[in-house]
Amino acid sequence: MIRHSIEKKIAQPLTDEEFAFFSDLLRSKTVAKKEILISEGDRCPNIYFVEKGALCSFLTTDTGEAHVIQFALEGYWISDLYSFFSEKPAIYTIEALEDCQLLALDKAGFQTACDHLPKVERFFRLLIQTAYVHAQYRIARTFSADAEQRYLELLEEQPDIVQRVPQFLIASYLGVKPQSLSRIRKQIFERR
């Protein structure tokens, strides 16, 4: 799955030797449902590719309210990039929403891959570029679109999210209360 993800993003195949070199830098990690992968305040040593399962990253306010930043299902990458690249404490917590099978790449492995595999370096540049653009768009939509529009966009981007992610987490991601999301879903259902 990871090979296909890389090749699709860069629009060219990896040789078997390139993929073997990259694969040797990855390590498999299993995470149980509700297990915390990274805690806010700890250093985030890896970026993770989701082979199976679902995770979310969130930050917690001083009042204890959690705000979901990202969902990661199969084929997605997840990390606290601030911590990963700066080696400072993580600003997000990452939790498994289902039992997960991940591939972990540490910073030394990331650097080795980028130094020796131009295709993989291009992949990560495009991946981080896309993530940055998506974050900018999401911030803009938070201020310019209503919650229903944001919910519909989320469903378009990740259609199976409703079946796999608890509603209160989706509400948090959208920046609304769970009751508001229930009302939005009911209105959409009634119109269809």
N, C-alpha and C positions, 0 to 999 in steps of 0.2 A: 504494500500500500504506500509506503513512504517513497519508494522509487517512482511509482506512478505520479505521486504528488509533485515530486521534484521535476520530473520530465514534462509534466503538463504545464507547470509554471514557467519553465525556461523554453518550452516548445522545441526541445531537442533531446535525443536519448543520451543516457549515461552509458559509457562502456561498462562491461562487466568488471573490469579492473577498477574503474572509478567508483562504482557502487560498492565493491568489496572494500576498498580503502575507507570510504565513508562509513560503511556498516561497522567496521572494526572500531570506530570512534563512539558508537552508540552502545548504551547498555539498557537492557530491558528492566522495567520497573512495574510491579503490580501494586495497585492502590485499591483498598476496599472502600465500598460506599460509605460516605460520611467521614472518611479519613482526610485529615488535613495534609496536603502535600507540601505547602509552604505557609508559614505563619508570618503575618505582618510583624516587622521588627527583626526577623531572622534574615540572614543572607540567603539569597536565591542562587544556588550554584549551577543550575541547569536550565535549559529550555527543553520542553517536552512535546513530543509528537504523540497524538492520541491515536492508537491503533484500535482500541475498543473502549467504549464507555463515554461518560460525559462528566465534565468538570465546570466549575465556575470560579472566577476570581472576583473578589469584592474587597472594599475597604470599609472600615468601621469608624464612625464618628466618635467624638468624645462622649456623646450621650448613649453610645452603644448601638446606634442604628447602622445596619449594614446596607451598603449600596453596591449592587452587582455591576461589574464593569464588563465582563466577558463571559460568554459560554463557549466551551470547546467540546465538540463532538468528534467522531471519527474523521480523520484527515486534517484536523486542525492542530495548530501549535499553541501552547500556552506557557506563560512564564511571567515573572515580574521583571520586565526588561530593564527597568530603572536599576534594580538591584543587581541583575545579572551583569550588565555592562559597567556599572559604577562600583560594584562590590560594596555598596552601602546597604543598610538594612532595607528589607522589602517594605513597600508601601501597601501591598495587597496580600490577602490570604487567598490561597487556592485550595478548594475543597472538591473531593470526588462526589458527584451526585449519583453515580452508579459504580459498580466494580469496574476498574479500569486496567487496561494494559497499555503501558506507555513506553516510548523510547526516549531515553534521556541523553542529552549532549551537554557536557560541561564546557566551561569557557575555554580551557586548553584545547579540547577537541574541536570546538567551534573555530578557534584560531587556526588550528592545524588544517582543518577542512578548507577554510578560506584561503590559506597560504598555498595549498597544494592542488586544489581542485577548482579551477576557474568557473566551472559550471555550477558548483555548489555555492561558491561565493556569489555568483549572479543570482542564484535561487534565493539566498538569504537577503540579498539587497532588495530584490523584488518583493519578498515576503514582508520585510520590515517597512518598505515603502508603502505597500498596500495597507498594512496595519495602521500606519500613520495617517494615510488618506482616509481610511475608514473612521479612525478616531476623530479626525477633524470634521468629517461629515456628521458623525453622531452628535458631537457637541453642537454643531450648527442646527441640526434637526431638533435637538432638545429645546432650543429657544424659538424655532420657527415653525414647527409642526405640532399639531395636537397629539395627544396620547394615542388616539385611534389610528392616525396615520403611521405613527412610529410602530405600533403593534402590527399593523398590516405589513409594513416593510420588514419587520423581524420575521414574520411568517413566510414572507417571500424568500428571504435569505436562508432561513433555517426552518423549513416547513414541518419537520418532525419534532420541533422543540416543545410544542404543546403537550405531546404525549410523554415526553421524557423529563421535563423540567417542572418542578412544582410551581403553581400559579403565583405564589407569593414572591418567588425569585424573579419570575418574568416581570411582575409588577415593579419590583425593585430596579431591575434593569431599565425599565421604561420611565422610572421616576414617579410612579403613581402608587397609591394605596391599593391593596388587594381588592377592596370593595369597588374601587373605580374600574379596575381591570375586569371584574365580573360584570359590571354594567356595560362596559365597552363590548365584551364578548357577546353578551345577550343582545345588544343592539345590532351587531354584525349578523348574528344568527337570524334575528327576526327579519332583516332586510333580504336575506338569501332565500 
